[in-house]
Amino acid sequence: MRQKLNCTINPAQVMGIMAVISLIPVHSALAAAPIATFLDDQPGLYAPIQGITLEQQIVDGLDPNDPDSIDRDSWIFGSIDWGDEGHIQPGNHTWRIVESSFPGGAGALCGGNEGQAGEANPCANSTRRYETTMKGSSDVVGMNTDRDWVFSFYIKNEYVDSVGTDKLFETSSVSSADGPPGRDMMVIMGRGVGGGSIAADGTEHVYRLTHGVCSAPGQCENKTVDIDTPLNDGKITMHYKASNSKIDLYFDDDLLIPDFESQNGYYDIKFIQLGGGGISFENALYDEIYIGVLGETNACGADGPGPNVPGDFNCDGVVDVADLGIIGANFNGNQVTYVDGDANLDAAVDVADLGVVGANWSAAQSGSVGQALQSAGLASLVPEPTTAAVLVIGLGHLGRRRRH
């Protein structure tokens, strides 16, 4: 049984709360990329990249000048249970399992000439391709578009492409694989000099997204969007949302491009390609390549907002007065979860959590806290401090009534 929570708020606290809300940047309010989940009755791709790393084998006595002494049998570049590994350019003999700073501690790296532009390089255009299947099958099956799916992978790429095209990755669908408008759902390529990933001013790892503007599936026009964030060291995530048939693009936990459409109007992803194009990927490290469904653990609930906007404590898809009521009911409380108003998941409900609500509420209303309150029909209570205090205390009572 949870303890009875103290929800008393004095006017000084209210004014401090309002000040904090007004200063919080809208875009920074606890964005989080979703995570792929693998279910026996759903297709997917599970390529965790694992094995005894080359570095560890050297520690254990491997002579790095004797390729025959490398224990390649422990190296798994391909898929496990879900998915199938497709074309690899170049062949597996040039790929290594090396130490990675990403989860799992190991990643796939193609050796080559360590990034020397213009030299003969067995790892230039170091493409890796994978397909989605049901568990334990090699038959290609596209992801179910009736539910959310997530495609993600980690990449670390220290070199840039200044002499040719630089395709970071692309995704393809089942429905439009054999004819117009083409199989590609979306592509991220370099937007620098000659299509590479270095700009004329020297900025490195610059890319653009090519997606679609569709009047109907298969009836789309291409659209490109420049990506300001360098995509060279972190986790890339695509989240397909069944609720509106749109895709969100994340880098780490930053939402870069929300709600874009597929380039061909279809969303039953079945094929992904990492790398390719020029010479910048000869030393790119790939890790934890997954395509799975958005599992129940990612739903809005006690553990967090899931795909919902942070601050939506009642999980109704909107950050509004009801969510402020939940904050008021549990303010200064502990032994709480997300649905009790703990927006930042620090086991307490305090000013920081109300700041998250205010930031996202303001974002939804495209204005200040005062404007958000006005949209909620509460304009008469702003900005007088006394009535603002009454408002928050009143919301606390509202929250208590809803809990009983």
QUICORQUI-V52076 format. One record per residue. PHI is phi in degrees with one decimal (NA if undefined). PSI is psi in whole degrees, -180 to 180 (999 if undefined). OMEGA is omega as a letter, one per 40 degrees, with the letter a starting at -180 (* if undefined). Layout:
# QUICORQUI-V52076
phi=PHI psi=PSI omega=OMEGA
phi=PHI psi=PSI omega=OMEGA
This chain:
# QUICORQUI-V52076
phi=NA psi=132 omega=i
phi=-75.8 psi=147 omega=a
phi=-71.7 psi=156 omega=i
phi=-69.7 psi=131 omega=a
phi=-98.3 psi=145 omega=i
phi=-85.3 psi=119 omega=a
phi=-115.8 psi=22 omega=i
phi=-74.1 psi=130 omega=i
phi=-129.8 psi=128 omega=i
phi=-95.7 psi=165 omega=a
phi=-57.6 psi=-36 omega=i
phi=-62.9 psi=-40 omega=i
phi=-62.9 psi=-40 omega=a
phi=-60.2 psi=-47 omega=a
phi=-63.8 psi=-39 omega=i
phi=-64.1 psi=-40 omega=i
phi=-61.1 psi=-48 omega=a
phi=-62.4 psi=-37 omega=i
phi=-65.0 psi=-43 omega=i
phi=-62.8 psi=-45 omega=a
phi=-57.4 psi=-44 omega=a
phi=-67.8 psi=-20 omega=a
phi=-98.5 psi=-11 omega=a
phi=-78.8 psi=126 omega=i
phi=-64.4 psi=138 omega=a
phi=-61.9 psi=-40 omega=a
phi=-74.8 psi=-10 omega=a
phi=-98.8 psi=7 omega=a
phi=-82.3 psi=78 omega=i
phi=57.6 psi=44 omega=i
phi=-66.2 psi=147 omega=a
phi=-152.2 psi=128 omega=i
phi=-72.2 psi=140 omega=i
phi=-70.8 psi=166 omega=a
phi=-121.7 psi=137 omega=i
phi=-71.7 psi=140 omega=i
phi=-122.4 psi=145 omega=a
phi=-112.4 psi=123 omega=a
phi=-119.6 psi=146 omega=a
phi=-61.2 psi=-29 omega=a
phi=-100.4 psi=13 omega=i
phi=-128.6 psi=144 omega=i
phi=-70.2 psi=169 omega=i
phi=177.4 psi=-174 omega=i
phi=-140.3 psi=124 omega=a
phi=-128.2 psi=101 omega=i
phi=-127.2 psi=85 omega=a
phi=-74.3 psi=-17 omega=a
phi=60.7 psi=105 omega=a
phi=-154.3 psi=171 omega=i
phi=138.6 psi=177 omega=i
phi=-75.1 psi=116 omega=a
phi=-64.6 psi=155 omega=i
phi=-59.5 psi=-40 omega=i
phi=-60.4 psi=-42 omega=a
phi=-68.0 psi=-38 omega=i
phi=-64.1 psi=-35 omega=i
phi=-66.0 psi=-41 omega=i
phi=-60.4 psi=-37 omega=a
phi=-79.2 psi=1 omega=i
phi=114.9 psi=5 omega=i
phi=-64.4 psi=138 omega=i
phi=-89.7 psi=108 omega=a
phi=-64.5 psi=-15 omega=i
phi=-87.3 psi=0 omega=i
phi=-118.8 psi=91 omega=a
phi=-57.5 psi=-28 omega=a
phi=-68.7 psi=-16 omega=a
phi=-88.8 psi=-6 omega=a
phi=-72.7 psi=131 omega=i
phi=-84.0 psi=84 omega=i
phi=-78.0 psi=-18 omega=a
phi=-63.7 psi=-24 omega=a
phi=-84.6 psi=-8 omega=a
phi=-87.8 psi=125 omega=i
phi=-119.1 psi=107 omega=i
phi=-95.7 psi=-25 omega=a
phi=-86.7 psi=-164 omega=a
phi=-88.9 psi=159 omega=i
phi=-127.6 psi=126 omega=i
phi=65.7 psi=-66 omega=a
phi=-100.1 psi=133 omega=i
phi=96.6 psi=171 omega=a
phi=-143.4 psi=143 omega=i
phi=-87.6 psi=128 omega=a
phi=-99.6 psi=-141 omega=a
phi=-63.2 psi=137 omega=i
phi=-124.1 psi=129 omega=i
phi=-128.5 psi=115 omega=e
phi=-81.5 psi=-170 omega=a
phi=-68.0 psi=169 omega=a
phi=-59.4 psi=-21 omega=a
phi=-66.3 psi=-18 omega=a
phi=-96.3 psi=-5 omega=a
phi=-93.9 psi=147 omega=i
phi=-127.3 psi=154 omega=i
phi=-97.9 psi=118 omega=a
phi=-126.6 psi=167 omega=i
phi=-61.6 psi=141 omega=a
phi=-131.8 psi=145 omega=i
phi=-82.4 psi=-4 omega=a
phi=-85.4 psi=169 omega=a
phi=-54.9 psi=139 omega=a
phi=99.4 psi=-28 omega=i
phi=80.6 psi=1 omega=a
phi=-139.3 psi=148 omega=i
phi=-145.4 psi=168 omega=a
phi=-95.0 psi=123 omega=a
phi=-130.1 psi=134 omega=i
phi=-90.9 psi=133 omega=a
phi=-70.5 psi=-87 omega=i
phi=72.5 psi=-151 omega=a
phi=-103.1 psi=28 omega=i
phi=53.1 psi=40 omega=i
phi=81.8 psi=22 omega=i
phi=-84.1 psi=106 omega=a
phi=-61.9 psi=138 omega=i
phi=88.2 psi=-14 omega=i
phi=-85.9 psi=155 omega=i
phi=-59.3 psi=126 omega=a
phi=-140.3 psi=114 omega=a
phi=-65.5 psi=-12 omega=a
phi=-111.1 psi=7 omega=i
phi=-63.7 psi=141 omega=a
phi=61.6 psi=51 omega=a
phi=-80.3 psi=71 omega=a
phi=-78.2 psi=139 omega=i
phi=-127.6 psi=131 omega=a
phi=-123.7 psi=144 omega=i
phi=-140.4 psi=156 omega=i
phi=-128.2 psi=157 omega=i
phi=-93.1 psi=143 omega=i
phi=-142.2 psi=169 omega=i
phi=-71.7 psi=163 omega=a
phi=-60.7 psi=129 omega=i
phi=77.4 psi=9 omega=a
phi=-117.2 psi=156 omega=i
phi=-106.7 psi=1 omega=i
phi=-79.8 psi=129 omega=a
phi=-69.6 psi=128 omega=i
phi=-133.9 psi=126 omega=i
phi=-71.2 psi=157 omega=i
phi=-68.6 psi=147 omega=a
phi=-70.5 psi=122 omega=a
phi=-85.9 psi=1 omega=i
phi=-83.4 psi=-5 omega=i
phi=-142.3 psi=158 omega=a
phi=-62.6 psi=140 omega=i
phi=-128.5 psi=162 omega=a
phi=-134.5 psi=130 omega=i
phi=-115.7 psi=129 omega=a
phi=-149.1 psi=154 omega=i
phi=-160.1 psi=158 omega=i
phi=-98.3 psi=146 omega=i
phi=-140.4 psi=143 omega=i
phi=-134.0 psi=121 omega=a
phi=-136.4 psi=109 omega=a
phi=-87.1 psi=-13 omega=a
phi=-112.9 psi=159 omega=a
phi=-122.8 psi=157 omega=a
phi=-103.1 psi=113 omega=i
phi=-113.0 psi=4 omega=a
phi=-126.2 psi=2 omega=a
phi=-169.6 psi=-180 omega=a
phi=-65.9 psi=151 omega=a
phi=-134.3 psi=96 omega=a
phi=-95.7 psi=109 omega=a
phi=-68.4 psi=-52 omega=i
phi=-166.3 psi=164 omega=i
phi=-143.9 psi=158 omega=i
phi=-129.0 psi=148 omega=a
phi=-131.8 psi=158 omega=a
phi=-113.0 psi=166 omega=i
phi=-77.0 psi=-48 omega=a
phi=-62.1 psi=-29 omega=a
phi=-119.7 psi=34 omega=a
phi=-76.2 psi=-29 omega=a
phi=-111.0 psi=6 omega=a
phi=-162.5 psi=-174 omega=i
phi=-61.2 psi=146 omega=e
phi=-91.5 psi=24 omega=i
phi=102.6 psi=166 omega=a
phi=-84.3 psi=-22 omega=a
phi=-68.5 psi=129 omega=i
phi=-85.2 psi=-39 omega=i
phi=-167.3 psi=157 omega=i
phi=-139.7 psi=139 omega=i
phi=-115.4 psi=118 omega=a
phi=-130.0 psi=164 omega=i
phi=-63.6 psi=145 omega=i
phi=-118.6 psi=22 omega=i
phi=-91.9 psi=-155 omega=a
phi=-61.3 psi=127 omega=i
phi=62.2 psi=19 omega=a
phi=88.7 psi=3 omega=i
phi=-80.7 psi=-173 omega=a
phi=-105.5 psi=19 omega=i
phi=-123.2 psi=127 omega=a
phi=-80.5 psi=167 omega=a
phi=-61.0 psi=-30 omega=i
phi=-86.2 psi=5 omega=i
phi=94.1 psi=-5 omega=i
phi=-63.6 psi=132 omega=a
phi=-103.0 psi=156 omega=i
phi=59.8 psi=49 omega=i
phi=-99.8 psi=133 omega=a
phi=-137.2 psi=167 omega=i
phi=-139.0 psi=150 omega=i
phi=-97.1 psi=130 omega=i
phi=-106.0 psi=120 omega=i
phi=-135.1 psi=-154 omega=a
phi=-130.7 psi=161 omega=i
phi=-122.9 psi=109 omega=a
phi=-116.0 psi=133 omega=i
phi=-86.9 psi=-22 omega=i
phi=-166.9 psi=160 omega=i
phi=-54.4 psi=129 omega=a
phi=86.1 psi=-5 omega=i
phi=-121.9 psi=82 omega=a
phi=-134.9 psi=154 omega=i
phi=-115.0 psi=141 omega=a
phi=-70.2 psi=146 omega=i
phi=-138.9 psi=142 omega=i
phi=-116.9 psi=145 omega=i
phi=-133.0 psi=125 omega=i
phi=-71.6 psi=140 omega=i
phi=-104.8 psi=120 omega=a
phi=-77.4 psi=-30 omega=a
phi=-79.1 psi=130 omega=i
phi=-62.8 psi=130 omega=a
phi=-106.1 psi=68 omega=a
phi=-123.5 psi=-15 omega=a
phi=-156.9 psi=91 omega=a
phi=163.4 psi=-164 omega=a
phi=-108.5 psi=126 omega=i
phi=-100.5 psi=133 omega=a
phi=-134.9 psi=134 omega=i
phi=-112.8 psi=130 omega=a
phi=-120.8 psi=110 omega=i
phi=-85.0 psi=130 omega=a
phi=-110.2 psi=114 omega=a
phi=-64.8 psi=-25 omega=a
phi=-64.7 psi=-31 omega=a
phi=-134.9 psi=8 omega=a
phi=52.5 psi=50 omega=i
phi=-130.6 psi=167 omega=a
phi=-124.7 psi=141 omega=i
phi=-108.5 psi=141 omega=i
phi=-112.5 psi=126 omega=i
phi=-117.6 psi=152 omega=i
phi=-125.5 psi=119 omega=a
phi=53.8 psi=-126 omega=a
phi=-104.5 psi=17 omega=i
phi=-96.0 psi=124 omega=i
phi=-77.6 psi=110 omega=a
phi=-86.3 psi=-49 omega=a
phi=-137.5 psi=111 omega=i
phi=-92.3 psi=154 omega=i
phi=52.4 psi=51 omega=i
phi=-102.6 psi=160 omega=a
phi=-97.4 psi=157 omega=i
phi=-64.7 psi=149 omega=a
phi=-65.6 psi=-29 omega=i
phi=-112.2 psi=0 omega=i
phi=86.7 psi=3 omega=i
phi=-114.5 psi=155 omega=a
phi=-131.5 psi=8 omega=i
phi=-85.0 psi=71 omega=a
phi=-56.6 psi=137 omega=i
phi=-141.0 psi=-6 omega=a
phi=-150.7 psi=132 omega=i
phi=-131.7 psi=148 omega=i
phi=-129.9 psi=129 omega=i
phi=-106.6 psi=136 omega=i
phi=74.8 psi=-171 omega=i
phi=109.7 psi=160 omega=i
phi=108.6 psi=-100 omega=a
phi=-103.5 psi=-142 omega=a
phi=-106.0 psi=5 omega=a
phi=-76.1 psi=-15 omega=a
phi=-100.4 psi=14 omega=a
phi=-66.0 psi=-18 omega=i
phi=-129.8 psi=28 omega=i
phi=-78.3 psi=136 omega=i
phi=-102.3 psi=129 omega=i
phi=-113.2 psi=145 omega=a
phi=-151.6 psi=148 omega=i
phi=46.7 psi=72 omega=a
phi=-94.4 psi=112 omega=a
phi=-132.3 psi=143 omega=i
phi=-133.0 psi=120 omega=a
phi=-151.8 psi=178 omega=i
phi=-84.3 psi=161 omega=i
phi=-80.5 psi=109 omega=a
phi=-77.9 psi=171 omega=i
phi=-62.0 psi=-28 omega=i
phi=-66.9 psi=-16 omega=i
phi=-95.1 psi=0 omega=a
phi=-73.5 psi=158 omega=i
phi=-64.8 psi=128 omega=a
phi=179.6 psi=-157 omega=a
phi=-58.8 psi=-30 omega=a
phi=-84.2 psi=-11 omega=i
phi=152.9 psi=-179 omega=a
phi=-76.5 psi=-13 omega=a
phi=58.6 psi=-135 omega=i
phi=-79.3 psi=-6 omega=a
phi=-76.4 psi=165 omega=i
phi=-68.4 psi=132 omega=i
phi=-55.8 psi=136 omega=a
phi=101.4 psi=-7 omega=i
phi=-87.0 psi=77 omega=a
phi=-71.4 psi=-29 omega=i
phi=-92.3 psi=6 omega=i
phi=57.4 psi=38 omega=i
phi=-102.1 psi=8 omega=i
phi=88.4 psi=2 omega=a
phi=-137.2 psi=139 omega=i
phi=-96.6 psi=108 omega=a
phi=-145.6 psi=-162 omega=a
phi=-58.1 psi=-37 omega=i
phi=-59.3 psi=-38 omega=i
phi=-70.8 psi=-36 omega=i
phi=-62.3 psi=-35 omega=i
phi=-61.9 psi=-38 omega=i
phi=-66.1 psi=-41 omega=i
phi=-58.9 psi=-47 omega=a
phi=-61.6 psi=-38 omega=a
phi=-66.9 psi=-29 omega=a
phi=-117.6 psi=11 omega=a
phi=-60.3 psi=135 omega=a
phi=71.9 psi=10 omega=a
phi=-89.5 psi=161 omega=i
phi=-128.0 psi=-171 omega=a
phi=50.9 psi=48 omega=a
phi=-122.3 psi=164 omega=i
phi=-122.8 psi=-177 omega=a
phi=-56.7 psi=-44 omega=a
phi=-70.8 psi=-9 omega=i
phi=-91.1 psi=-1 omega=i
phi=110.5 psi=7 omega=a
phi=-85.8 psi=80 omega=a
phi=-65.6 psi=-37 omega=a
phi=-95.6 psi=9 omega=i
phi=55.6 psi=43 omega=i
phi=-107.3 psi=17 omega=i
phi=67.0 psi=27 omega=i
phi=-151.7 psi=154 omega=i
phi=-113.0 psi=116 omega=a
phi=-149.8 psi=-164 omega=a
phi=-59.5 psi=-37 omega=a
phi=-59.7 psi=-39 omega=a
phi=-69.2 psi=-39 omega=i
phi=-66.9 psi=-31 omega=i
phi=-62.5 psi=-39 omega=i
phi=-63.8 psi=-44 omega=i
phi=-60.1 psi=-48 omega=a
phi=-62.0 psi=-41 omega=a
phi=-63.1 psi=-45 omega=a
phi=-77.1 psi=-32 omega=i
phi=-65.4 psi=-44 omega=i
phi=-61.8 psi=-39 omega=i
phi=-62.8 psi=-40 omega=a
phi=-66.4 psi=-32 omega=a
phi=-97.1 psi=0 omega=a
phi=54.6 psi=42 omega=i
phi=-165.6 psi=-165 omega=a
phi=-78.6 psi=176 omega=i
phi=-59.7 psi=-41 omega=i
phi=-60.1 psi=-42 omega=i
phi=-66.4 psi=-37 omega=i
phi=-64.7 psi=-42 omega=i
phi=-64.3 psi=-37 omega=i
phi=-63.4 psi=-42 omega=i
phi=-63.9 psi=-28 omega=i
phi=-86.1 psi=4 omega=i
phi=80.8 psi=23 omega=a
phi=-118.2 psi=21 omega=a
phi=-61.9 psi=-30 omega=a
phi=-67.9 psi=-13 omega=a
phi=-95.5 psi=3 omega=a
phi=-123.6 psi=137 omega=e
phi=-108.5 psi=16 omega=a
phi=-61.6 psi=123 omega=a
phi=-57.6 psi=-41 omega=a
phi=-63.7 psi=-47 omega=a
phi=-70.2 psi=-29 omega=i
phi=-63.3 psi=-40 omega=i
phi=-64.3 psi=-42 omega=i
phi=-60.9 psi=-40 omega=i
phi=-58.1 psi=-51 omega=a
phi=-64.9 psi=-42 omega=i
phi=-63.8 psi=-40 omega=i
phi=-61.4 psi=-40 omega=i
phi=-63.5 psi=-33 omega=i
phi=-61.0 psi=-45 omega=i
phi=-64.3 psi=-37 omega=i
phi=-60.9 psi=-44 omega=i
phi=-61.1 psi=-41 omega=a
phi=-63.7 psi=-41 omega=a
phi=-62.1 psi=-38 omega=a
phi=-71.0 psi=-23 omega=a
phi=-85.0 psi=-15 omega=a
phi=-99.1 psi=999 omega=*
